[in-house]
Amino acid sequence: MKTKSQRILLAAAALAVFSAGLAAQETGDGSIPERSYKSFSPMPIVMYDGDIGVGYGGKVKFVDYLGKKESFDLILFNSSKGERWYVFTFSMPDLEIRQNKKYGLSFDAKLEYDKYLKYFFYGLGPDSKKDDKTEFTHETKSIQLTLGHGFSPFFAVEASYVLRWLNYEHFQPGPFESQLQAYGGVTHWVPYASIALRYDTSNSQIHPTRGVRLLLQDDLASGDDAKYNRVTAEVRKYWAVLGDVDVFAARLMIQYVDGSKIPYFDYSSLGGGDPLKAMRAFSLNRFLDKGKILTNFEYRFPIIWNADLPLGIKLGGNLFVDAGTVWPSFDKINLGKLAVDYGAGLRIYLPDFVVRVDVGFGKEGMGLYFNFGHIF
């Protein structure tokens, strides 16, 4: 008799094979047009982030240089507080090219190295204290491989496998030092499989101005160092207001993780500027627990939009509110413990990606974030 973990893995594999089989048969309206999408978007990085200090590096993206509708995306980044972040992504077809299109087999490969010399753990639960943090070094190496199939212009299924190595070391004195040391000292092999169902009527992956996105995703880890099941449900809605450029965007995300062995930072997390955790006036991973609810609201507006700027750049701004909480089980959800922040930011729009700068304010202070892509 198959376990729940085995059944989910088999389902993911079956869907991937089914997608591959359908790829050869894909014809009809709504498919990706046969034309050139060739573009090149470079961006140097000089910034400051409250979590990582002064950052420097660069990002570059090539689209359709091989004539296969593919994209190559490279980020090289260092910071004064010790983050070392290097990411290479290959997609075929590119995410923006497949938007609102039927497609056969898609393939994405992402290689990522992320090391924080100064990482922090605050404990679990919505009542964790900011001053109870324990500092250590956190290193992640990962390779993510994803196969997908666009069954219609709006509905797609993706199956992924993530090979991942985690390392905790250099623990500093703090309330959770011994707890973290029990997980440190060795490199942990923590791969997981994932299957995602996506329904997306939005008009762009880079800068959506209207439509809705629905996501249901299940991540399964079943190894010696990690055994858990993580389910994520998310809805995003975009409205064009005051014309076709001003946008109001809203998101609701609910996530729950259950298992016998959950690495600390695979728990549901809130805090920082990461798209899946965005609470922009709170430190990275400020709140952790098995479950979370997260809401984000943004009003995005143009600042310099029709001018002939280099590389096709446009400049915009945004106002935002974030709210969320974490909880240990569904029967212990307490919306009275919502953390809330608000703020404003800038957006630099290039043909192939968005650069964002946000400043958030909340009861624990201010957060400043510089990164790529909209939060949602």
HELIX and SHEET records of a PDB file:
HELIX    1   1 LYS A    4  ALA A   23  1                                  20    
HELIX    2   2 LEU A   95  ARG A   98  1                                   4    
HELIX    3   3 LYS A  130  ASP A  132  5                                   3    
HELIX    4   4 GLU A  177  GLN A  181  1                                   5    
HELIX    5   5 TYR A  264  ASP A  266  5                                   3    
HELIX    6   6 PRO A  310  GLY A  312  5                                   3    
HELIX    7   7 PHE A  330  LYS A  332  5                                   3    
HELIX    8   8 LEU A  335  LYS A  337  5                                   3    
SHEET    1   A 8 SER A  39  ASP A  49  0                                        
SHEET    2   A 8 GLY A  53  VAL A  63 -1                                        
SHEET    3   A 8 SER A  71  SER A  79 -1                                        
SHEET    4   A 8 GLU A  83  MET A  92 -1                                        
SHEET    5   A 8 TYR A 103  PHE A 121 -1                                        
SHEET    6   A 8 THR A 134  GLY A 150 -1                                        
SHEET    7   A 8 PHE A 155  GLU A 169 -1                                        
SHEET    8   A 8 THR A 187  TRP A 189 -1                                        
SHEET    1   B16 SER A  39  ASP A  49  0                                        
SHEET    2   B16 GLY A  53  VAL A  63 -1                                        
SHEET    3   B16 SER A  71  SER A  79 -1                                        
SHEET    4   B16 GLU A  83  MET A  92 -1                                        
SHEET    5   B16 TYR A 103  PHE A 121 -1                                        
SHEET    6   B16 THR A 134  GLY A 150 -1                                        
SHEET    7   B16 PHE A 155  GLU A 169 -1                                        
SHEET    8   B16 TYR A 192  ASP A 200 -1                                        
SHEET    9   B16 GLY A 211  SER A 222 -1                                        
SHEET   10   B16 LYS A 227  ALA A 240 -1                                        
SHEET   11   B16 VAL A 247  LYS A 261 -1                                        
SHEET   12   B16 GLY A 291  ILE A 304 -1                                        
SHEET   13   B16 LYS A 314  TRP A 327 -1                                        
SHEET   14   B16 ALA A 339  TYR A 349 -1                                        
SHEET   15   B16 VAL A 354  GLY A 362 -1                                        
SHEET   16   B16 GLY A 365  PHE A 372 -1                                        
SHEET    1   C 2 SER A 268  LEU A 270  0                                        
SHEET    2   C 2 PHE A 287  ASP A 289 -1                                        
END                                                                             
